[in-house]
Amino acid sequence: MMKKGFLLAGILLAFATLGCHDSSTAPEEQLDPLSDAEQMQLVAAEVSQQNGGIMADLNMAASTSNGAYSAMAKSAGFDTSLTVSWITYDLSLAYFNSNGAEQPRFLRGLTDSVTYVSSLSGNYSSANDAIRVDLNSSSVLTADAILSGKIMVSGSGANHSKYSLSGTARSLDVQAASSYKVQNVVFDLSASTLVPASGELVGTLKGTYTKLGGRVDLESAYDFTFTIVFDGDQTVTVTLPSGKKYTLHLLTGLYFG
């Protein structure tokens, strides 16, 4: 009986050891990384004006430098809150003459620079529901050389918006934690459409996404950088980290590649 007891205990121990070994070495299921197409969906969402991206801020900064909102006087806190299309802009503006002295408001022919601080919010769904946006972004920009008629915008911004993106293979829910910098972005204030004539945008798109569909829904992180060089056209070339190139319309968010 004692030998049988030792034999049974040995068998149980062997099974327990085998079970622990299998559990410790079995690979955990990982979420596939974002494809080039999915990365480009995010770039289009976070850059284009229609989707409340960086261009919405840049165009508003150019508009305030063009005197479009010249009646807004400087006051404590946000100067004003206004809604354009579906985007609500909370803006704080400071105006300066060519000598660097602050002015109470935009004065045409005298104001030479604007410091632009923004907070953007709003909710948007595209016509085909391919993208849904819960906008939450901000920026600090400076526009110089207004009197020359060709302003130069520099500064940075942050984006903590939520996105739902529908694709052909899968859909994504995204929580952004992105940032961007613009340097020497030139706007011709006499142009009919305010599109950057030159300059550079560097975006670092970060955050988390959840794949919707398939056997499981898992959350994963993303982090990649892209650069856009402006040339006065409404379309620009976006090069992804893989080297894949897309053409993006800055205003509408449409892209191909």
C-alpha positions as CSV (number, residue, x, y, z in Angstrom):
1,M,0.0,0.0,0.0
2,M,2.8,2.3,0.8
3,K,4.4,1.7,-2.6
4,K,1.1,2.4,-4.4
5,G,0.8,5.6,-2.4
6,F,4.3,6.8,-3.4
7,L,3.5,5.9,-7.1
8,L,0.2,7.8,-7.1
9,A,1.8,10.8,-5.5
10,G,4.5,10.7,-8.2
11,I,2.0,10.6,-11.0
12,L,0.1,13.6,-9.5
13,L,3.3,15.6,-9.1
14,A,4.2,14.9,-12.7
15,F,0.8,16.1,-14.0
16,A,1.1,19.2,-11.8
17,T,4.6,20.0,-13.1
18,L,3.5,19.5,-16.7
19,G,0.5,21.8,-16.2
20,C,2.7,24.5,-14.7
21,H,5.2,24.2,-17.5
22,D,2.5,24.5,-20.2
23,S,1.0,27.6,-18.5
24,S,4.3,29.4,-18.1
25,T,5.4,28.9,-21.6
26,A,2.2,29.3,-23.6
27,P,2.4,32.6,-25.6
28,E,-0.1,35.3,-24.7
29,E,-2.3,36.4,-27.5
30,Q,-1.1,39.8,-28.7
31,L,-3.0,42.5,-30.7
32,D,-1.7,43.0,-34.2
33,P,0.0,46.3,-34.6
34,L,-1.6,49.1,-36.6
35,S,-1.4,48.6,-40.3
36,D,-0.2,51.4,-42.6
37,A,-3.8,52.1,-43.6
38,E,-4.8,52.4,-39.9
39,Q,-1.9,54.7,-39.1
40,M,-3.0,56.9,-42.1
41,Q,-6.6,56.9,-40.7
42,L,-5.2,58.4,-37.5
43,V,-3.0,60.9,-39.3
44,A,-6.0,62.1,-41.4
45,A,-8.1,62.4,-38.2
46,E,-5.5,64.3,-36.2
47,V,-4.4,66.6,-39.0
48,S,-7.3,67.6,-41.3
49,Q,-9.5,70.6,-40.6
50,Q,-12.8,68.7,-41.3
51,N,-12.0,66.2,-38.5
52,G,-11.0,68.9,-36.0
53,G,-7.3,68.2,-36.4
54,I,-4.2,70.4,-36.4
55,M,-5.3,72.3,-39.5
56,A,-8.4,73.6,-37.6
57,D,-6.1,75.3,-35.1
58,L,-3.6,76.6,-37.7
59,N,-6.4,78.1,-39.9
60,M,-8.0,79.8,-36.9
61,A,-4.6,81.2,-35.8
62,A,-4.2,82.6,-39.4
63,S,-7.8,84.0,-39.3
64,T,-7.2,85.8,-36.0
65,S,-4.0,87.3,-37.6
66,N,-5.9,88.4,-40.6
67,G,-8.3,90.5,-38.5
68,A,-11.3,88.2,-39.1
69,Y,-12.0,88.4,-35.4
70,S,-10.6,92.0,-34.8
71,A,-13.5,92.9,-32.5
72,M,-12.4,90.5,-29.8
73,A,-10.7,92.5,-27.1
74,K,-8.2,91.0,-24.6
75,S,-9.8,90.1,-21.3
76,A,-9.1,87.9,-18.3
77,G,-9.2,84.2,-19.1
78,F,-10.5,83.2,-22.4
79,D,-11.2,86.1,-24.7
80,T,-14.1,84.3,-26.4
81,S,-15.8,81.1,-27.2
82,L,-17.1,80.6,-30.7
83,T,-18.3,77.7,-32.8
84,V,-17.3,77.2,-36.4
85,S,-19.0,74.2,-38.1
86,W,-19.1,71.6,-35.3
87,I,-15.9,72.8,-33.5
88,T,-16.1,75.1,-30.4
89,Y,-13.0,77.2,-30.0
90,D,-12.1,78.6,-26.5
91,L,-9.5,81.3,-27.4
92,S,-7.2,83.5,-25.5
93,L,-5.4,86.0,-27.7
94,A,-2.7,88.6,-27.0
95,Y,-1.9,91.2,-29.7
96,F,1.4,93.1,-30.1
97,N,2.7,95.8,-32.3
98,S,6.0,95.7,-34.2
99,N,7.9,97.0,-31.1
100,G,6.5,94.2,-28.9
101,A,4.1,96.4,-26.9
102,E,0.8,94.6,-26.1
103,Q,-2.4,96.0,-27.6
104,P,-6.0,95.8,-26.2
105,R,-7.3,94.3,-29.4
106,F,-6.4,93.6,-33.1
107,L,-5.7,96.9,-34.7
108,R,-5.4,96.7,-38.5
109,G,-2.2,98.2,-39.8
110,L,-0.7,98.2,-36.3
111,T,-0.9,94.6,-35.0
112,D,2.2,92.7,-36.0
113,S,2.0,89.5,-33.9
114,V,-0.6,87.4,-32.1
115,T,-0.1,84.9,-29.3
116,Y,-2.9,82.3,-29.8
117,V,-3.9,79.9,-27.0
118,S,-6.7,77.5,-27.8
119,S,-8.9,74.7,-26.4
120,L,-11.0,72.8,-29.0
121,S,-14.0,70.6,-28.3
122,G,-17.0,69.1,-30.1
123,N,-18.5,65.9,-31.5
124,Y,-18.5,64.9,-35.1
125,S,-19.6,61.9,-37.2
126,S,-18.8,61.6,-40.9
127,A,-21.6,61.0,-43.4
128,N,-20.8,57.3,-43.7
129,D,-20.0,57.0,-40.0
130,A,-16.4,55.9,-41.0
131,I,-15.1,58.3,-38.3
132,R,-16.5,59.6,-35.1
133,V,-14.7,62.2,-33.1
134,D,-15.0,63.4,-29.4
135,L,-12.7,66.4,-29.8
136,N,-10.4,67.5,-26.9
137,S,-7.3,69.3,-28.1
138,S,-5.3,72.5,-27.3
139,S,-2.4,74.6,-28.7
140,V,-0.1,77.5,-28.0
141,L,0.9,79.2,-31.2
142,T,2.6,82.5,-32.2
143,A,1.9,84.3,-35.5
144,D,4.6,86.9,-36.4
145,A,5.1,89.4,-39.3
146,I,1.4,90.2,-39.8
147,L,2.2,93.6,-41.3
148,S,4.2,91.8,-44.1
149,G,1.0,90.0,-45.2
150,K,2.7,86.6,-44.9
151,I,2.6,85.5,-41.3
152,M,4.9,82.9,-39.8
153,V,3.3,80.5,-37.3
154,S,5.3,78.4,-34.8
155,G,4.3,76.5,-31.6
156,S,3.0,73.3,-30.4
157,G,-0.2,71.5,-29.4
158,A,-1.6,68.4,-27.7
159,N,-4.5,66.1,-28.6
160,H,-6.5,63.9,-26.1
161,S,-9.5,63.2,-28.4
162,K,-11.4,60.0,-28.7
163,Y,-11.9,58.4,-32.1
164,S,-13.9,55.6,-33.6
165,L,-12.5,54.5,-36.9
166,S,-14.2,52.0,-39.2
167,G,-12.0,50.0,-41.6
168,T,-12.3,47.2,-44.1
169,A,-10.7,44.6,-41.9
170,R,-11.6,45.9,-38.4
171,S,-12.7,48.9,-36.5
172,L,-10.8,50.8,-33.8
173,D,-11.7,52.7,-30.7
174,V,-8.8,55.2,-30.0
175,Q,-7.8,57.3,-27.1
176,A,-5.2,59.8,-28.3
177,A,-2.4,61.3,-26.3
178,S,-0.6,63.0,-29.2
179,S,1.5,66.1,-29.6
180,Y,2.8,68.2,-32.5
181,K,5.1,71.0,-33.3
182,V,5.0,73.5,-36.2
183,Q,7.9,75.6,-37.2
184,N,8.0,78.5,-39.6
185,V,4.6,77.7,-41.1
186,V,3.9,80.6,-43.5
187,F,0.4,81.7,-44.5
188,D,-0.3,84.3,-47.2
189,L,-3.1,86.3,-45.7
190,S,-4.2,87.6,-49.1
191,A,-4.9,84.0,-50.3
192,S,-8.5,82.9,-50.8
193,T,-7.9,79.7,-48.8
194,L,-5.6,79.7,-45.8
195,V,-3.3,76.8,-46.6
196,P,0.3,76.9,-45.5
197,A,2.7,78.1,-48.2
198,S,5.7,76.6,-46.5
199,G,7.0,75.3,-43.2
200,E,7.0,72.0,-41.4
201,L,4.7,70.0,-39.1
202,V,6.1,67.1,-36.9
203,G,3.4,65.0,-35.3
204,T,3.9,62.3,-32.6
205,L,0.8,60.2,-32.6
206,K,0.5,58.2,-29.3
207,G,-2.3,56.6,-27.4
208,T,-4.2,53.4,-27.0
209,Y,-6.6,51.5,-29.3
210,T,-9.0,48.7,-29.0
211,K,-9.7,46.4,-32.0
212,L,-13.4,45.8,-32.4
213,G,-14.4,42.5,-34.0
214,G,-12.7,39.1,-34.3
215,R,-12.4,36.6,-31.5
216,V,-11.3,39.0,-28.8
217,D,-11.1,42.8,-28.1
218,L,-7.7,43.7,-26.7
219,E,-6.2,47.1,-25.9
220,S,-2.8,48.1,-27.2
221,A,-0.6,51.2,-27.4
222,Y,0.7,53.0,-30.5
223,D,3.4,55.5,-30.9
224,F,4.8,56.8,-34.2
225,T,6.0,60.1,-35.7
226,F,5.4,61.6,-39.1
227,T,6.5,64.8,-40.9
228,I,4.6,67.1,-43.3
229,V,6.3,69.7,-45.4
230,F,3.9,72.4,-46.6
231,D,4.2,73.8,-50.1
232,G,1.0,75.9,-50.7
233,D,-1.1,73.0,-52.0
234,Q,-4.2,71.7,-50.2
235,T,-2.7,68.2,-50.6
236,V,0.5,67.1,-48.9
237,T,2.6,63.9,-48.8
238,V,2.6,61.9,-45.6
239,T,5.4,59.4,-45.1
240,L,4.7,56.7,-42.5
241,P,7.5,55.0,-40.5
242,S,7.3,52.0,-42.8
243,G,8.2,54.3,-45.8
244,K,4.7,54.0,-47.2
245,K,3.5,57.3,-48.7
246,Y,0.0,58.8,-48.8
247,T,-1.4,62.0,-50.3
248,L,-3.6,63.8,-47.7
249,H,-6.1,66.7,-48.4
250,L,-5.4,69.0,-45.5
251,L,-9.0,70.4,-45.3
252,T,-11.2,67.4,-46.0
253,G,-9.1,64.6,-44.6
254,L,-9.5,62.5,-47.8
255,Y,-6.4,60.5,-48.6
256,F,-5.1,58.0,-51.1
257,G,-1.9,56.0,-51.5
